[in-house]
Amino acid sequence: MSKEMFNPYYGLFEYSTVLLMDAEKRIRLLQFVTGTSRVPMNGFAELYGSNGPQLFTIEQWGTREKLPRAHTCFNRLDLPPYESFEELREKLHIAIENAQGFDGVD
């Protein structure tokens, strides 16, 4: 699906989904996308990725059947083109609740 065909209400879906999360889920989402559970002291503008400063971004990716995926090195969340708020909310919940990091890997 091209970006031109991306649902025009999608930004509203994303924003609403995060607003309706409790604090614990917001922390898990932040950790899922950035690899850290805390916002930098001076805000999101000071997020760093593997190559220096790297803002939190959301990109369209995949098909509706896929779960969201994250790239912690780039502070990027890839979201499939879900057709409803409920679908986005459900799939994002599954992704962040079942995500596994690289704890213990040297």
Residue pairs with C-beta under 8 A, 6 or more apart in sequence:
1 60
1 63
1 81
3 60
5 81
6 60
6 81
7 13
7 81
7 82
7 83
10 79
10 81
10 82
13 82
13 84
13 85
13 88
14 58
14 79
14 88
16 85
17 85
17 88
17 89
17 92
18 26
18 29
20 89
21 29
25 93
25 96
27 37
28 37
28 96
28 97
28 99
29 92
29 96
30 36
30 37
30 38
30 39
31 37
31 99
31 101
32 70
32 77
32 95
32 96
32 99
33 56
33 70
33 72
33 75
33 76
33 77
34 47
34 56
34 72
34 75
35 72
35 101
40 46
40 47
40 48
44 55
44 56
45 53
45 55
46 53
47 53
47 54
47 55
47 56
47 75
48 54
49 73
49 74
49 75
50 73
50 74
54 74
54 75
55 75
56 75
56 76
56 77
57 74
57 75
57 76
57 77
58 76
58 77
58 78
58 79
59 76
59 77
59 78
59 79
60 78
60 79
60 80
60 81
61 69
61 78
61 79
61 80
62 69
62 78
62 80
62 81
63 80
63 81
64 80
64 81
64 82
64 83
64 87
65 80
66 80
67 80
67 91
67 94
67 95
68 77
68 78
68 79
68 80
68 91
68 92
68 95
69 77
69 78
69 95
70 76
70 77
70 78
70 95
70 99
71 78
79 88
79 92
80 91
82 88
82 91
